[in-house]
Amino acid sequence: MHFISDTVIGRCAFIVVYLVSVQTNADTAPNLAVAESAQQTVTLTGFTRARTKLDLSPEMSGRVEKVFADIGEPIPTDGNFACLDRTFINLDIESNRAEIARTKIDIEYFSKQVDRYQKLVNQNSSSQIQLDDHKRSLETARQQLRILRTKGRELAERKNRHCISVPPGWLVIEREIEPGEWINKGDPAGQAGNFSELLIPYAVSMPEFQALQRFSDNIHIDMPDLGIRVPASLEKVSPGFDEQSRKIKIVLAIEGGRDGRRGGLRAQLSLNIPDENNTVTLPQSALDERYEQYWLQRDNGERIKVVYLGKDIQKSKDGEPLVRVSSPLVKPGDKFIVQQK
């Protein structure tokens, strides 16, 4: 028979007790939750407007001959909103063309005369002075043709300016003239706008601007008047700020021309920004309620009294409800024991 000494038995018992203790401590190690900065949703409201507006007025004085688009209608493909009576300018253009034709005849005649007298001078049958006179007449006719052609281009440009031009497809916002009405140069004739894109101005604080920059590639706007949510892009950011509100002026752009999109529609921009009142979010299981007072416990056993602010709209990664609490002793990144249920 073999006998085991008391010393060996004692050592084995110690090992078993140590392993059990290690296993027990591992099983009872507390689960920790990390406090995260609470977010608050801020909704800003702006109103849509045309990307560009253009005040319309004639560059010439005259009587309105025709208006091609009324309020709300698009400008035709030729880009004309209205045209003034062009009777007299058409007569001037016709007279200019007749002068050009007559001058061409003179040039042809003097060219033949120069050739004829050049031959006579070479044969000593005419004087040089007669040849020089015909050369001068030919050059004068050529210069006259250049002047008339320049005048023709001027008349064509004046004729074009008898019409009030607007980029095709723009919509008429205001119309202040009627056919047969006399209008002077520079008088208001209406207003047109580019509604293919709509701009929405906002004034945002620095935290709101930083939140907007974080998802600048995925901005969406709610339009409650139409019941739709549409993508938007950051169009402009002012380098300055409003001295009264201390806010930054920005402009967002959305696509226009469909779904009833037009100027004057409400456009709501929702941003999640950090709560500034020492508020953090934690899983609900980290919060201990006793006698209508709320406590958190650190992993070192320290208990901290907090103010319970209600449930958060979001949930943890495990699907557990998050709660909002506040305390000057609690900051984002602190760890607290999750209470075992």
ZIRASUL-V571218 format. One record per backbone hydrogen bond with DSSP energy under -1.0 kcal/mol. NH is the residue of the N-H (numbers start at 1). CO is the residue of the C=O. If there is no record, write none. Layout:
# ZIRASUL-V571218
NH|CO ; NH|CO
This chain:
# ZIRASUL-V571218
9|5 ; 10|6 ; 11|7 ; 12|8 ; 13|9 ; 14|10 ; 15|11 ; 16|12 ; 17|13 ; 18|14 ; 19|15 ; 20|16 ; 21|17 ; 22|18 ; 23|19 ; 24|20 ; 25|21 ; 26|22 ; 27|23 ; 28|24 ; 33|336 ; 35|334 ; 36|281 ; 38|279 ; 40|273 ; 42|271 ; 44|269 ; 46|267 ; 48|265 ; 49|199 ; 51|194 ; 51|197 ; 54|192 ; 56|190 ; 62|183 ; 64|181 ; 65|83 ; 66|83 ; 68|81 ; 72|172 ; 73|70 ; 75|170 ; 79|76 ; 81|164 ; 83|66 ; 84|162 ; 85|63 ; 90|86 ; 91|87 ; 92|88 ; 93|89 ; 94|90 ; 95|91 ; 96|92 ; 97|93 ; 98|94 ; 99|95 ; 100|96 ; 101|97 ; 102|98 ; 103|99 ; 104|100 ; 105|101 ; 106|102 ; 107|103 ; 108|104 ; 109|105 ; 110|106 ; 111|107 ; 112|108 ; 113|109 ; 114|110 ; 115|111 ; 116|112 ; 117|113 ; 118|114 ; 119|115 ; 120|116 ; 121|117 ; 122|118 ; 123|119 ; 124|121 ; 125|120 ; 131|127 ; 132|128 ; 133|129 ; 134|130 ; 135|131 ; 136|132 ; 137|133 ; 138|134 ; 139|135 ; 140|136 ; 141|137 ; 142|138 ; 143|139 ; 144|140 ; 145|141 ; 146|142 ; 147|143 ; 148|144 ; 149|145 ; 150|146 ; 151|147 ; 152|148 ; 153|149 ; 154|150 ; 155|151 ; 156|152 ; 157|153 ; 158|154 ; 159|155 ; 160|156 ; 161|157 ; 162|159 ; 163|160 ; 164|82 ; 166|79 ; 169|75 ; 170|167 ; 171|193 ; 172|73 ; 173|191 ; 174|191 ; 176|189 ; 180|64 ; 181|178 ; 183|62 ; 186|58 ; 187|184 ; 189|56 ; 190|56 ; 191|174 ; 192|54 ; 193|171 ; 194|52 ; 198|254 ; 199|49 ; 200|252 ; 202|250 ; 204|248 ; 209|205 ; 210|206 ; 211|207 ; 212|208 ; 213|209 ; 214|210 ; 216|213 ; 218|215 ; 221|230 ; 222|268 ; 223|228 ; 226|223 ; 227|223 ; 228|223 ; 230|221 ; 232|219 ; 233|253 ; 235|251 ; 236|251 ; 238|249 ; 242|247 ; 246|242 ; 248|204 ; 250|202 ; 251|236 ; 252|200 ; 253|233 ; 254|198 ; 256|196 ; 261|258 ; 264|48 ; 267|46 ; 268|222 ; 269|44 ; 271|42 ; 273|40 ; 275|38 ; 280|325 ; 281|36 ; 282|323 ; 284|321 ; 286|283 ; 287|284 ; 288|295 ; 290|293 ; 295|288 ; 296|304 ; 298|302 ; 301|298 ; 304|296 ; 306|294 ; 307|326 ; 309|324 ; 312|322 ; 316|320 ; 319|316 ; 322|314 ; 323|282 ; 324|310 ; 325|280 ; 326|307 ; 327|278 ; 330|327 ; 333|35 ; 334|331 ; 336|33 ; 337|297 ; 338|31 ; 339|285
